[in-house]
């Protein structure tokens, strides 16, 4: 199989990228430790070498993976049935924790995955065992073919959940059609309930539009409507209990997210509000805060509050990692494949596809990348010092 894949690349590569195209798919297969997918125009240089910790504390789990889904099983026995696909690097907001103040250089359109390439890769993952796909960005709703992408993805046999994470700015208008096209789960990002603060944090107007989108999602029957809230000390940590109030009468799940470091977002440990501190604030204000039973692959710690229709959750990426149950993989808008949010290693799938590699060859590339996934990501301070792409490039 290796020989056939290399021959395919050699015969069908474009003349101007002959050497780089071969490297794009097969340095990983040759167990080279440097990251893959480096073309002249790609920004994935050796800066993105893997930095994840290797402590073998993963809880091995039995899976029902068939031979066709072996590519989704890593060396610690974790079966990855959840794929996050970034549809674009473009966004209609400029959130401070996501994008540097000076902005970022966006990948040229010709180097982003096309509609057909997205569907092909997604189908490859779904036929191998992926049951959930989440569409991210950038802002996925700014992509003109978002409805068509949803329609094709939701039609893939074996896919159980098609979700999307969005900032909600234009969602209320598009959501009825998106639901008809198969969008079955929704996360809406909102970091403040104060319009003036929203404008400061996102560098744009639009708070009322996001609130309209949340209400529209509730009215359309999404249950729960998940609201993602990144908590930063001195910025919005005084609004935690106000966000909890959103869950009193509506089926909303507010997800409080610890502030995470990415290139350009000026991360500082002093801005981090730990999960334990956030939970303590909630318990001081509300009675009957009860921990729910979480699924082994759940990223959040979930709680019910007495008398509330909705729920709250805490995503503790920094203070209490959940790597042991990780079942997530990421496909970036430029076609790079990333096995860990905090691990900077990436491998290109776009280049092998455009060089003519067949599905079997792509499975080898993907499987090799998954096998190289570490037991867990680095510690909080190591992550902060590690070169990684801005969140706008990785996808929310």
C-alpha positions, 0 to 999 in steps of 0.5 A: 500500500505504501508503494502504491501511495508514493507512486500515486503522488509521484505520477500525479503531483503538480510540477511546481510542488513536486517535492513538497507534495510527497513530503506532505503525506508521507513524512508521518508514515516514515516516522519523522518527528517534524510536522508535515504538510509544509509547502512554501505558502503553508504556515506549518513550519517546524515551529509546530513540532509536537509538544504534548506530554507523554505520561502513560496515564490514559485509561484504556477503553474497549471499543467496537472498532472494526478493521475499517476504523483502526485508523481512528484508534490511537496507541492508547486504545482511544477510539476517535468518533468525533471530528471537528471541521473548520470550514473557513478562517474568516470571521465577522468578529475579532474576539480578543482571545481568538485573534491577535489585535493586528489580525492574522494572515488568512490562507489563500482561498485556493489553499482552502478545502473545497466543498467536494474535498470536505465531503470526501474527507468527512465521508472517509471518517464517517465510514471508518466510525466517526458518528459526530461532526462539528462545523467550526471556523472562523465563523462557519456561517460566513461560508456561502455554501454552508447549507449545502455542506450541511445537507451533504454531511447530514446525509452520510450514512452512519453520522448521528450528530451534525453540530455547529459552533457559531458566534450567532451574528447571522445565525437567526436568519439562516437557522431555519434552513440549516435545521432543514439541511440536517443541523442537529446540535448547536453551540453559540459563543457569547462571553458577555451579557453587556452590549458595551462589553461585547463590543470591547471584547469582540471589537465589533457590534452585534450583541442583540443579534447573538441574543436573537439567535439564542432565542431562535434556536430555542424556538426551533426546538434545539435542546439544549442550546449550548452557550459557550462562554470563555471566562477571563478575570477582570473581564467577565468573571463578574457575570458568571451568575448572570449567565447561570440565570439564562438557564432558569426558564429555557433549555440552555446549557451555559458552558463556562470555558477556562481561558486557554493560550493560543498564538496572539491572544496574550494569555496570562495565568492571571487572567485564568479563572479556575473551574473550582473558583467559578463553581464556588461562585455559582454555589454561593449564589444558587441552591441545589447545584448537583453534579450530573453523570458525565459520559467518559468522552465528555469534555465538560463537567455538567451540573443541574441547578434546582428549579432550572430548566437548563444546565451549566457546564465547565470546560477545564482544559487548563486546570483539570485536563480530560485527555484520558477520554479524548475522542476528538480529531480536527480538520482545519480549513486549509486541509491540515489534520490535527489530533490535539487542540494543544499539540502543534503537530499537523499533517496535510490531507489537502496536498495528497488529495490534490496529488491524486492519492486514493482513499486507502492512501489517505487512511494510511496518512490519517491512521499514522497521525492518530497513532502518534497522538500523545497520552495527554497535552502538556501542562498549563505553563508548557502549553503557554510557551508552546508555539501553536496557531491562533484559534482563528486558524485552528477552528473553535 
